[in-house]
Amino acid sequence: MPGQPRAEIQEIYQSKRVTAEQAVAKIGAGEDIAMGMALGEPPGLLAALASRLRSSPLSGLKLWYFHSMLGAAQTVLSYDLMDQIAPHCMFLGPTERALQDIALKEGRRVINFVPVAFSDAPRLLSQDVNIGTFLTTVSPMDRHGYFSFAANNDYASAAARRAQRTIVEVNESLPRVFGDSMLHISEVDAVVEHHAELFEMPVRPVTDEETEISRSIAAMIDDGACLQMGIGALPNAVCDFLSDRSDLGIHTELLGPGLARLVRGGAVTNRRKQTFPGRSVFTFALGDRDLYDLIDNNPAFNSYPVNLVNDPRHIAKNDNVVSVNSTLEIDLFGACNSENVNGRQYSGSGGQLDFVRGARASVGGKSIIACPSTAKDGAISRIVPMLSGSVTTPRNDVDTFVTEYGVARLIGLSGVERAKAMISLAHPDHRADLQQAARRIGLM
């Protein structure tokens, strides 16, 4: 119905406007439901759904999502609802880990981790899973009948259009974002208005080790580079060392505060990009109010679905892509585990491998993986003989690795050369043990 007179659009809006309780009333037992991630999570709808389940229990619900927030933790991801809702999570966070800990004490499993590349999530939720209801937040409708997916395009744009029922929660605090981020009133089944303050990511102090690592990474980033920065304090810290660069570009999965500061400071122009020149491209944003205000109604920022933004083939269309991501552990062969701790799922693969491969395929591109050399106040080496968990980024794909002890470019190195390079980047207290392990497995 795009192009209709404005009066008719308002009539359609009012005809679909309901309370949160009315909106979730049609969800039935055994249904696959999905919710938006991060700022796309609809707190009002989730509270109404949790209330309904407590008063009128349903069985066999499957909840599909990435990266939950406080709203879900306090509602549909409450432990008392785990008999009715089976979370099918593709990227675990603090809420899921807490639920796992409670369930472990009772000898049960409540979190169903679904391994999937972030770039493949739209296909999963629009083709492989029959989503009955999709719940998400959107910015207010404009006079032409269009909502914006705001800070969360990711898989939302695909799921919203393929679900049997799409319910949107309008929040006037959300930024309105350009790009392929629009949803028309004719494409939704129900509208709920719920205005709430947006989550702002707390700033964690950067350690001395992370500062040294950030300085080393920044030295490898030249004027005109096209940046992708992963989640966490370290990638954000790298941005603080790039304020004197010129003509930087942004093509990133996550748009965070560090990249926003580079835009505000004038280091980012996007002039040298081959795709979407002049515009910073991302698929979801998470940070502080300054970031949300910066992208609001700003045509210099474009949001696109994650299957486009994270497609290695599309990433590589830009020259001089620099991808910066962190990891939990890396072995002497150069393989990275960025999602398991002590044999347990800790997070997910996200889009790390997508950008590692995209940057590597870019003309002049660099893929950088970094982490402090140790964890637990130096007791645990993050450089290990062999990984203790899943391989997030295979050894064949890792380009450059950085710790506070230096930089190693692994491309073209033999197994023995890699082991020597990795040991040189380990904390001195752990190097002797790593050397012994390397001999046991035939690398030295």
Secondary structure, 3 states (H helix, E strand, C coil): CCCCCHHHHHHHHHHHECCHHHHHCCCCCCCEEEECCHHHCCHHHHHHHHHHHHHCCCCCEEEEECCCCHHHHCCCCCHHHCCCEEEEECCCCHHHHHHHHHHHHCCCCCCEECCCCHHHHHHHHHHHCCCCEEEEEEECCCCCCEEECCCECCCHHHHHHHCCEEEEEECCCCCCCEECCEEEHHHCCEEEECCCCCCCCCCCCCCHHHHHHHHHHHCCCCCCCEEEECCCHHHHHHHCCCCCCCCEEEEEEEECHHHHHHHHHCCECCCCCCCCCCCEEEEEECCCHHHHHHHCCCCCEEECCHHHHCCHHHHCCCCCEEEEEECCEEECCCCEECCEECCEECCCCCCHHHHHHHHHHCCCCEEEEECCCEECCCCEECEECCCCCCCCECCCCCCEEEECCEEEECCCCCHHHHHHHHHHCCCHHHHHHHHHHHHHCCCC
